[in-house]
Amino acid sequence: MIGAVVNGAARGFQQLASDPKLRKVLWKALGLSLIAVAVTAAAAWFAIDYILVYYVGSISSWALNLIEGTAVLGLLAVMWILFPAIVTGICGVFLDDVVTAVEARHYPGDPPGQEPPLWPSIWRAVKFTVLVLSINILIMPFYLIGLLIPPILIVIFLVNGWLLGREYFELAAFHHLNDDEVVAVRRRNGTPVLLGGIAIAVGFTVPFLNLIVPVVGAAMMVHIFKDLGRRGRLRAPSGGGRD
């Protein structure tokens, strides 16, 4: 099982380096994320400036400058911390393209998957974005505590891995199975899904690597899904499947 995760990740990195289709997904996500961060930062700065001018303007100039400088540094720090999560969330909108590209390159002889219906895909992308942003915001303090108390860090990776593994596996599976089958197959193969999710969660903690983890993680999970199929671990479609 660990071998399937390692092999899937290696093939994901390799395809990202050589396949313009995967790099296109990454560049789109990075570009849109930069725009989102710039707009959010500008709005936050105007809000801070308004509060300082109209509500804190009566204090001395040096204190006002200190508060203003601290607010700017805090805003930049928050944007820096959340940027990978924003990239991940926006990337979720385009990850179906990653699944299609990986299957076309590595599994051309398999029954082709089908693009999931538009609105369910949009809803999954929204849920994925909210999930990733929520996880990153909520567990930021616990990462710091975990550095001092390692068991807490282990629990964080397990929970994060379970959530991310579920989302990424379903992303790959929905191209071939219906909703009920996806849930049944995911539960039946909880260990490889969890291991894949933990690998993604660990990747998200590494600066700069976390920017490409969404694309590589989606590619890796396609390989895990296909490996489960070769080993007979996928339930045969029963009329509602897509294969």
ChimeraX attribute file (.defattr): number of C-alpha atoms within 10 A of each C-alpha:
attribute: neighborCount
match mode: 1-to-1
recipient: residues
	/A:1	14
	/A:2	12
	/A:3	10
	/A:4	20
	/A:5	23
	/A:6	16
	/A:7	14
	/A:8	25
	/A:9	24
	/A:10	15
	/A:11	18
	/A:12	24
	/A:13	17
	/A:14	12
	/A:15	21
	/A:16	22
	/A:17	11
	/A:18	10
	/A:19	13
	/A:20	12
	/A:21	15
	/A:22	24
	/A:23	17
	/A:24	15
	/A:25	23
	/A:26	25
	/A:27	14
	/A:28	15
	/A:29	25
	/A:30	21
	/A:31	13
	/A:32	15
	/A:33	21
	/A:34	15
	/A:35	12
	/A:36	16
	/A:37	18
	/A:38	13
	/A:39	12
	/A:40	13
	/A:41	17
	/A:42	12
	/A:43	12
	/A:44	15
	/A:45	16
	/A:46	11
	/A:47	11
	/A:48	16
	/A:49	16
	/A:50	13
	/A:51	12
	/A:52	17
	/A:53	11
	/A:54	9
	/A:55	10
	/A:56	14
	/A:57	13
	/A:58	10
	/A:59	10
	/A:60	9
	/A:61	10
	/A:62	9
	/A:63	12
	/A:64	16
	/A:65	12
	/A:66	11
	/A:67	15
	/A:68	16
	/A:69	12
	/A:70	12
	/A:71	16
	/A:72	17
	/A:73	12
	/A:74	12
	/A:75	17
	/A:76	13
	/A:77	12
	/A:78	13
	/A:79	17
	/A:80	12
	/A:81	15
	/A:82	17
	/A:83	20
	/A:84	26
	/A:85	26
	/A:86	25
	/A:87	29
	/A:88	27
	/A:89	23
	/A:90	25
	/A:91	28
	/A:92	29
	/A:93	19
	/A:94	20
	/A:95	25
	/A:96	21
	/A:97	17
	/A:98	29
	/A:99	24
	/A:100	20
	/A:101	18
	/A:102	23
	/A:103	20
	/A:104	14
	/A:105	11
	/A:106	13
	/A:107	13
	/A:108	10
	/A:109	9
	/A:110	11
	/A:111	11
	/A:112	15
	/A:113	18
	/A:114	14
	/A:115	15
	/A:116	18
	/A:117	10
	/A:118	9
	/A:119	9
	/A:120	10
	/A:121	19
	/A:122	15
	/A:123	12
	/A:124	17
	/A:125	22
	/A:126	15
	/A:127	15
	/A:128	23
	/A:129	21
	/A:130	15
	/A:131	17
	/A:132	20
	/A:133	19
	/A:134	12
	/A:135	17
	/A:136	20
	/A:137	14
	/A:138	10
	/A:139	15
	/A:140	13
	/A:141	10
	/A:142	14
	/A:143	18
	/A:144	12
	/A:145	14
	/A:146	17
	/A:147	11
	/A:148	11
	/A:149	12
	/A:150	12
	/A:151	11
	/A:152	16
	/A:153	18
	/A:154	12
	/A:155	12
	/A:156	19
	/A:157	18
	/A:158	17
	/A:159	17
	/A:160	22
	/A:161	22
	/A:162	20
	/A:163	20
	/A:164	25
	/A:165	28
	/A:166	19
	/A:167	22
	/A:168	24
	/A:169	26
	/A:170	22
	/A:171	24
	/A:172	27
	/A:173	26
	/A:174	22
	/A:175	22
	/A:176	20
	/A:177	26
	/A:178	18
	/A:179	13
	/A:180	10
	/A:181	20
	/A:182	22
	/A:183	16
	/A:184	12
	/A:185	20
	/A:186	21
	/A:187	12
	/A:188	14
	/A:189	14
	/A:190	14
	/A:191	15
	/A:192	22
	/A:193	27
	/A:194	22
	/A:195	20
	/A:196	30
	/A:197	28
	/A:198	23
	/A:199	21
	/A:200	26
	/A:201	24
	/A:202	14
	/A:203	19
	/A:204	20
	/A:205	14
	/A:206	11
	/A:207	10
	/A:208	11
	/A:209	13
	/A:210	21
	/A:211	22
	/A:212	23
	/A:213	28
	/A:214	28
	/A:215	27
	/A:216	27
	/A:217	28
	/A:218	29
	/A:219	29
	/A:220	31
	/A:221	30
	/A:222	27
	/A:223	25
	/A:224	25
	/A:225	23
	/A:226	21
	/A:227	17
	/A:228	17
	/A:229	13
	/A:230	10
	/A:231	8
	/A:232	10
	/A:233	15
	/A:234	21
	/A:235	14
	/A:236	13
	/A:237	13
	/A:238	10
	/A:239	9
	/A:240	12
	/A:241	17
	/A:242	18
	/A:243	15
